[in-house]
Amino acid sequence: MVSGRPDTAVMTGEGRRVARAVEAVAAVTAAVGLLALGLPRIAHATWTQIGAVLGSVPVPWFVLLAAVWLAGLWLHTIVLVAALPGLSHRRAFFLNITGSSVSNVVPLGGALGTVVNWWSCRRWGFTTTAFVRWALVTNIWDVLGRLVVPAVALGWFGLEGRGEGDLLLSAGLGSVAALLAAAALTAFLLRTDVGARRLGAAADRLQVRLHRTAGGQEARAVEMRGAIIELVRHAWPRLTAGKLLYAAAQACLLWLCLAAVGTPPAASVVFAAFAVERVLSLAVITPGATGFVEIGMTAYLVRMGADPATAAAGVLLYRFFVIGMEVPVGGALLLAWTMRQTVLRGVRGGTGGRAARAPISTGSDARVR
């Protein structure tokens, strides 16, 4: 008699896939709804008015904006290279844009983007341990960087003596509190083995509960803590400099997008809108936090005196580059690289598997393979 367990397992797997599909459709629908209905209401401008502003942007502006966008992505490779010794800047650029292209397609896509990055790094010969350390360090610096920006914007407003920033004041104070909490938690986890052991023990308990097998995650967590400390000790200047340069490039891109559609607000207001984007982009309910970010940035710019249609158009233009462009460009690069890897595996298979994997290149001119 055939056991019912396989059918149950299949149904469970199918149920999970259906649930994920429903979640993805709901998230995309929410993003479209927020943009289509919420943005015009918040901006007090119709889509016809917003579209007219976007349609008036000359082609040379798009070329300039694309150049600044690509320059920002390249500057971010400083962070990625610093966190993974042996990684070239070209490969770091590939990881950045392909991981982002996957992450921006689905809600909570960061995990899927991380898997894509892991797969690439494994093909290049990096160990899983080195990749996990890379992912942890870069994500820590990313979160800290996103929380620093509102605090800087708040200080900038304070120096200018602006009094209209009560919304920014709340966001800035909240980010400072979150930054201090995140820094304290990070210091606790890295300063002693206690935090790592507790996290590892919790992972062991969860693994036993889910799989009913021994974990061993506590020892791995302690080992990873030591590896992270060693990396951060030598790489923190490059990690910090790379994040600062990347944030500056993106803030500059936002200012240029607002300039392309009209007269941009004061630099401090633009940077404050960028700070709003940094905080709201942490909301991963929709792909790339689409809808939430556009409405929040537009509402802030309009509140600070920007023309409604111009503000909405400038924000949409900015998001077109930082979110929209990453999907087709990163997707095309990932598809081309995957096809090349398939061809290479076929060639190696035809030689009886004698071809060895290429060693990791440590040069900055290493090509994406």
C-alpha positions as CSV (number, residue, x, y, z in Angstrom):
1,M,0.0,0.0,0.0
2,V,1.4,3.4,-1.0
3,S,2.1,5.7,1.9
4,G,0.4,9.1,1.9
5,R,3.5,10.9,3.1
6,P,4.9,11.8,-0.3
7,D,1.6,13.2,-1.5
8,T,1.4,15.2,1.7
9,A,4.9,16.5,1.1
10,V,4.1,17.4,-2.5
11,M,0.9,19.2,-1.4
12,T,2.9,21.0,1.2
13,G,5.5,22.1,-1.3
14,E,2.8,23.1,-3.8
15,G,1.0,25.0,-1.1
16,R,4.1,26.9,-0.2
17,R,4.7,27.8,-3.9
18,V,1.1,29.0,-4.2
19,A,1.4,31.0,-1.0
20,R,4.6,32.7,-2.3
21,A,3.0,33.4,-5.7
22,V,0.0,35.0,-3.9
23,E,2.2,37.1,-1.7
24,A,4.2,38.3,-4.7
25,V,1.1,39.2,-6.7
26,A,-0.4,41.0,-3.6
27,A,2.9,42.9,-3.1
28,V,3.1,44.0,-6.7
29,T,-0.6,45.0,-6.7
30,A,0.0,47.1,-3.6
31,A,3.0,48.8,-5.2
32,V,1.0,49.6,-8.3
33,G,-1.9,50.8,-6.3
34,L,0.1,53.0,-4.1
35,L,1.8,54.6,-7.2
36,A,-1.3,54.9,-9.4
37,L,-3.7,56.1,-6.7
38,G,-1.6,57.4,-3.8
39,L,1.1,59.4,-5.6
40,P,-1.3,61.8,-7.4
41,R,-3.3,62.3,-4.3
42,I,-0.2,63.1,-2.1
43,A,1.4,65.3,-4.8
44,H,-1.9,67.1,-5.6
45,A,-1.1,66.6,-9.3
46,T,-2.6,64.4,-12.0
47,W,-0.7,61.7,-13.9
48,T,-1.2,63.9,-17.0
49,Q,0.7,66.7,-15.3
50,I,3.4,64.4,-14.0
51,G,3.8,62.7,-17.4
52,A,4.1,66.1,-19.1
53,V,7.0,67.1,-16.9
54,L,8.8,63.7,-17.4
55,G,8.2,64.0,-21.2
56,S,10.0,67.4,-21.3
57,V,13.3,66.0,-20.0
58,P,15.9,66.3,-22.9
59,V,17.8,63.1,-23.9
60,P,21.2,64.5,-22.8
61,W,19.9,64.6,-19.2
62,F,19.2,60.9,-19.4
63,V,22.7,60.2,-20.5
64,L,24.1,62.3,-17.6
65,L,21.8,60.6,-15.1
66,A,22.8,57.2,-16.3
67,A,26.5,58.0,-16.0
68,V,26.0,59.2,-12.4
69,W,24.0,56.1,-11.6
70,L,26.7,53.8,-12.9
71,A,29.4,55.8,-11.2
72,G,27.6,55.4,-7.9
73,L,27.3,51.6,-8.4
74,W,31.0,51.5,-9.2
75,L,31.8,53.4,-6.0
76,H,29.9,50.9,-4.0
77,T,32.2,48.2,-5.2
78,I,34.8,49.7,-2.7
79,V,32.6,48.3,0.1
80,L,32.1,44.9,-1.6
81,V,35.8,44.4,-2.4
82,A,36.8,45.4,1.1
83,A,34.5,42.8,2.6
84,L,35.7,39.9,0.4
85,P,39.4,39.8,-0.1
86,G,40.2,38.5,-3.5
87,L,37.1,39.9,-5.2
88,S,37.8,42.3,-8.1
89,H,35.9,45.5,-8.7
90,R,34.3,44.1,-11.9
91,R,33.0,41.1,-10.1
92,A,31.8,43.3,-7.2
93,F,29.9,45.4,-9.7
94,F,28.4,42.2,-11.1
95,L,27.3,41.0,-7.7
96,N,25.9,44.4,-6.8
97,I,23.7,44.9,-9.9
98,T,22.6,41.2,-10.3
99,G,21.7,40.8,-6.7
100,S,19.8,44.1,-6.7
101,S,17.9,43.1,-9.9
102,V,16.6,40.0,-8.2
103,S,15.9,41.7,-4.9
104,N,13.9,44.4,-6.6
105,V,11.6,42.0,-8.5
106,V,9.9,40.3,-5.5
107,P,8.9,41.3,-2.0
108,L,11.5,40.3,0.6
109,G,13.7,39.6,-2.3
110,G,16.9,40.3,-0.4
111,A,17.2,36.6,0.5
112,L,16.9,35.5,-3.1
113,G,19.4,38.1,-4.2
114,T,21.8,36.8,-1.6
115,V,21.4,33.3,-3.0
116,V,22.2,34.6,-6.5
117,N,25.4,36.3,-5.1
118,W,26.4,33.1,-3.3
119,W,26.0,31.0,-6.4
120,S,28.3,33.5,-8.3
121,C,30.9,33.6,-5.6
122,R,31.0,29.8,-5.3
123,R,31.6,29.5,-9.1
124,W,34.5,31.9,-8.7
125,G,36.0,29.7,-6.0
126,F,35.1,31.5,-2.8
127,T,34.1,29.5,0.2
128,T,30.7,29.6,1.7
129,T,32.2,30.9,5.0
130,A,33.9,33.8,3.2
131,F,30.7,34.6,1.5
132,V,28.6,34.6,4.7
133,R,31.1,36.9,6.3
134,W,30.9,39.2,3.3
135,A,27.1,39.2,3.4
136,L,27.0,39.9,7.1
137,V,29.6,42.7,7.1
138,T,28.1,44.5,4.0
139,N,24.6,44.3,5.4
140,I,25.7,45.7,8.8
141,W,27.4,48.7,7.0
142,D,24.3,49.1,4.8
143,V,21.9,49.4,7.7
144,L,24.2,51.7,9.7
145,G,24.7,53.9,6.6
146,R,20.9,54.2,6.0
147,L,20.5,55.3,9.6
148,V,23.3,57.8,9.5
149,V,21.9,59.8,6.6
150,P,18.8,61.1,8.4
151,A,20.9,62.2,11.3
152,V,23.2,64.1,9.0
153,A,20.2,65.7,7.3
154,L,18.9,66.8,10.6
155,G,22.2,68.3,11.6
156,W,22.4,70.1,8.2
157,F,18.9,71.6,8.8
158,G,20.0,72.7,12.3
159,L,23.1,74.5,10.9
160,E,20.8,76.3,8.4
161,G,18.4,77.3,11.2
162,R,15.4,75.8,9.4
163,G,12.3,75.4,11.5
164,E,10.1,73.5,9.1
165,G,11.6,70.1,9.7
166,D,9.4,68.6,12.4
167,L,8.8,65.5,10.2
168,L,12.6,65.2,9.6
169,L,13.1,65.9,13.3
170,S,11.1,62.8,14.2
171,A,12.8,60.7,11.5
172,G,16.2,62.0,12.5
173,L,15.7,61.4,16.2
174,G,14.3,57.9,15.4
175,S,17.3,57.1,13.2
176,V,19.7,58.2,15.8
177,A,18.1,56.0,18.4
178,A,18.0,53.1,16.0
179,L,21.6,53.8,15.1
180,L,22.7,53.7,18.7
181,A,20.8,50.5,19.3
182,A,22.2,48.8,16.2
183,A,25.7,49.9,17.1
184,A,25.3,48.6,20.6
185,L,24.0,45.3,19.4
186,T,26.8,45.0,16.9
187,A,29.4,45.8,19.5
188,F,27.8,43.3,21.9
189,L,27.9,40.5,19.3
190,L,31.5,41.2,18.3
191,R,33.1,42.2,21.6
192,T,32.7,38.8,23.3
193,D,31.7,35.2,22.5
194,V,28.5,35.6,24.5
195,G,26.3,37.1,21.8
196,A,27.6,34.8,19.1
197,R,27.0,31.8,21.4
198,R,23.5,32.9,22.2
199,L,22.7,33.4,18.5
200,G,24.2,30.0,17.6
201,A,22.4,28.3,20.4
202,A,19.1,29.8,19.2
203,A,19.9,28.6,15.7
204,D,20.6,25.1,17.0
205,R,17.3,25.0,18.9
206,L,15.4,26.2,15.8
207,Q,17.2,23.6,13.6
208,V,16.4,20.8,16.0
209,R,12.8,21.9,16.1
210,L,12.5,22.1,12.3
211,H,14.7,19.1,11.2
212,R,15.2,17.2,14.5
213,T,18.9,17.0,13.9
214,A,21.9,18.3,15.8
215,G,22.9,21.8,14.7
216,G,26.5,22.8,15.6
217,Q,25.6,26.4,14.8
218,E,27.0,27.7,18.1
219,A,30.6,26.7,17.2
220,R,30.1,28.1,13.7
221,A,28.8,31.4,15.1
222,V,31.8,31.8,17.4
223,E,34.2,31.1,14.5
224,M,32.3,33.5,12.3
225,R,32.6,36.2,14.9
226,G,36.3,35.9,15.0
227,A,36.5,36.1,11.2
228,I,34.3,39.2,11.1
229,I,36.4,41.0,13.8
230,E,39.6,40.2,11.8
231,L,38.1,41.5,8.6
232,V,36.6,44.7,10.1
233,R,39.8,45.5,12.0
234,H,41.6,46.0,8.7
235,A,38.8,46.9,6.3
236,W,36.6,49.4,8.2
237,P,38.2,52.5,6.6
238,R,37.4,51.3,3.1
239,L,34.0,50.0,4.2
240,T,33.1,53.4,5.6
241,A,34.6,55.4,2.8
242,G,32.8,53.3,0.2
243,K,29.4,53.8,1.9
244,L,29.9,57.5,2.2
245,L,30.9,57.9,-1.4
246,Y,28.0,55.8,-2.5
247,A,25.5,57.8,-0.5
248,A,27.0,61.0,-1.9
249,A,26.6,59.8,-5.4
250,Q,23.0,58.8,-4.9
251,A,22.1,62.1,-3.2
252,C,23.8,63.8,-6.2
253,L,21.7,61.7,-8.6
254,L,18.5,62.8,-6.8
255,W,19.5,66.4,-7.1
256,L,20.2,66.0,-10.8
257,C,16.8,64.3,-11.3
258,L,15.0,67.2,-9.7
259,A,17.1,69.6,-11.7
260,A,16.3,67.7,-14.9
261,V,12.6,68.3,-14.5
262,G,12.7,71.9,-13.2
263,T,14.4,74.0,-10.5
264,P,15.6,71.8,-7.7
265,P,15.0,72.8,-4.0
266,A,17.8,73.8,-1.7
267,A,20.5,71.2,-1.4
268,S,19.6,70.5,2.3
269,V,16.0,69.8,1.3
270,V,17.1,67.4,-1.4
271,F,19.4,65.6,1.0
272,A,16.6,65.4,3.5
273,A,14.4,63.8,0.8
274,F,17.2,61.4,0.2
275,A,17.2,60.6,3.9
276,V,13.5,59.9,3.8
277,E,14.2,57.5,0.9
278,R,17.0,55.8,2.9
279,V,14.6,55.1,5.8
280,L,11.6,54.1,3.8
281,S,13.6,51.8,1.6
282,L,13.9,49.5,4.6
283,A,10.2,48.7,4.2
284,V,10.4,45.6,2.1
285,I,6.7,44.9,2.0
286,T,6.6,45.7,-1.7
287,P,9.4,45.0,-4.2
288,G,12.1,47.6,-3.7
289,A,9.7,49.3,-1.2
290,T,8.0,50.7,-4.3
291,G,5.1,53.0,-3.6
292,F,6.1,53.8,0.0
293,V,9.3,55.5,-1.0
294,E,7.8,57.5,-3.9
295,I,4.9,58.7,-1.8
296,G,7.1,59.6,1.2
297,M,9.7,61.5,-0.8
298,T,7.1,63.4,-2.9
299,A,5.1,64.3,0.2
300,Y,8.2,65.7,1.9
301,L,9.3,67.7,-1.1
302,V,5.8,69.2,-1.6
303,R,5.6,70.0,2.1
304,M,8.9,71.9,1.8
305,G,7.6,74.0,-1.0
306,A,8.5,72.1,-4.2
307,D,6.1,72.2,-7.2
308,P,3.9,69.1,-6.9
309,A,4.1,67.8,-10.4
310,T,7.8,68.6,-10.6
311,A,8.5,66.9,-7.2
312,A,6.6,63.7,-8.2
313,A,8.3,63.6,-11.6
314,G,11.8,64.1,-10.1
315,V,11.2,61.3,-7.6
316,L,9.9,58.9,-10.3
317,L,12.9,59.7,-12.5
318,Y,15.3,59.0,-9.6
319,R,13.6,55.7,-8.7
320,F,13.6,54.8,-12.4
321,F,17.4,54.7,-12.2
322,V,18.1,53.3,-8.7
323,I,15.3,50.6,-8.9
324,G,14.0,50.3,-12.4
325,M,17.2,50.3,-14.4
326,E,18.8,47.7,-12.1
327,V,16.2,45.0,-13.1
328,P,16.8,44.9,-16.8
329,V,20.6,45.6,-16.7
330,G,21.3,43.2,-13.9
331,G,18.9,40.6,-15.3
332,A,20.7,40.8,-18.7
333,L,24.1,40.5,-17.1
334,L,23.0,37.5,-15.0
335,L,21.4,35.8,-18.0
336,A,24.6,36.2,-20.1
337,W,26.8,35.0,-17.2
338,T,24.6,32.0,-16.6
339,M,24.6,31.0,-20.3
340,R,28.4,31.4,-20.3
341,Q,28.7,29.2,-17.2
342,T,26.5,26.5,-18.9
343,V,28.7,26.5,-22.0
344,L,31.9,26.3,-19.8
345,R,30.4,23.3,-17.9
346,G,29.6,21.6,-21.2
347,V,33.2,22.1,-22.4
348,R,34.6,20.8,-19.2
349,G,32.3,17.8,-19.4
350,G,33.5,17.1,-22.9
351,T,37.1,17.0,-21.7
352,G,36.2,14.4,-19.1
353,G,36.2,16.9,-16.2
354,R,39.9,17.4,-16.5
355,A,39.6,21.2,-16.7
356,A,40.3,22.8,-13.3
357,R,38.3,25.7,-11.9
358,A,40.1,29.0,-12.5
359,P,41.9,30.4,-9.3
360,I,40.5,33.4,-7.6
361,S,42.0,36.6,-9.1
362,T,43.0,39.3,-6.6
363,G,43.7,41.9,-9.3
364,S,41.3,44.8,-9.8
365,D,41.2,44.1,-13.5
366,A,39.8,40.6,-13.1
367,R,37.0,39.9,-15.6
368,V,33.6,38.5,-14.6
369,R,33.7,34.8,-15.4
